[in-house]
Structure formats: C-alpha cells, structure tokens
Amino acid sequence: MIKIRQNELAIEFDGPSVSPENLDARAALELVTAYLDLLTAIATDAGQEIRFTGLHVKDKCAAITTETSAPKLTRRAASAAAKIIQAPDTASSRVAERARRVRRARGQVPEKTTTRVFVGAWKRLLDVREAPDIGPATKSVLTLRATVVRVGGEKPTVRFESALRRGHSL
C-alpha cells in the first residue's frame, strides 16, 4: 500500500511484477485522466470545483498521484464515482459518459492488475464488474377466455371470470 498526503489523490496499479518501468503508460494515463474527468464532472454537477495539479509516479508497484484542491470534496466525489462507474445510467448524461470512459479505460488495464484509488487515508478498489450474463429474457404467452364480471370501484379494477376459476387448470 502506498503512503500519500491528505491533499493527494492516487491511483495505484498492483499485480504480478507491476512497476513504473513496465506499466502500460497509455492505459494507465487514460484511466487516470478519465477518472479525474469523472470526479471533476461530479463536483461540477454539485456546483463545486476540484482542481488537480502536479503529477508524480510512485514506485510501490506503480501509482500515479496528483494534488487535489479540495480533499473532502474529492473523497465524496470518489465515493459517488464508485457507484456511478458500476451503474452509469443512474447519473446525468455528462457524468454517465465520463463513467463509461472510466469503464473502457479500466478494461485496457491488464486483467490481473488491481487498481485502487486513494485520497489521503481513504481508499477504494477501482473495480468494473460486468453484469452476469443471464441469457435472453424468458417469454410466455397465455391465451384464455374470460367474462367481465365487474368494472370500477374506488381503486379502478376489472374483475373477470374464467374456466380456470371454476376448477379447471392448464
């Protein structure tokens, strides 16, 4: 685990023989950029601003750090980002598009590489879980004859009578 200051945000890349020397620079930088864009958009939607300045690469596995102008806001935005990344459609379209970019960027990082986000002492796994494939939706069609018995009421309803109600089964 890396050690960072309270006013820093870090994204750590950890896995078998991961180091700054062999980390895929394009994939790592795209993930960091996409994540910072997402946090900035979340803050902007809340009517606030986060600025990130400086860039450092730390050699504990590999971590990219930057300073944040608003550590508490960054932690709140990072907590919100974790949920939005899992379900982008729950956010505004601008934030959702940035969350999808983070998902795509995370997909470019090797599968056996774990990514974590740190803001000061706060940390969270940057995970993109795909929804399980449960196959196609099941469909069913049922046709039966029924007679309308009653319509209306305080809570509008329609009551039917059919052969099924008289003891017949399908």
Secondary structure, 3 states (H helix, E strand, C coil): CCCCCCCEEEEEEECCCCCCCCCCHHHHHHHHHHHHHHHHHHHHHCCCCCCEEEEEEECCCEEEEEEECCHHHHHHHHHHHHHHHHCHHHCCHHHHHHHHHHHHHHHHCCCCCEEEEEECCEEEECCCCCCCCCCCCCCCCCCCCEEEEEEECCCCEEEEEEHHHHCCCC
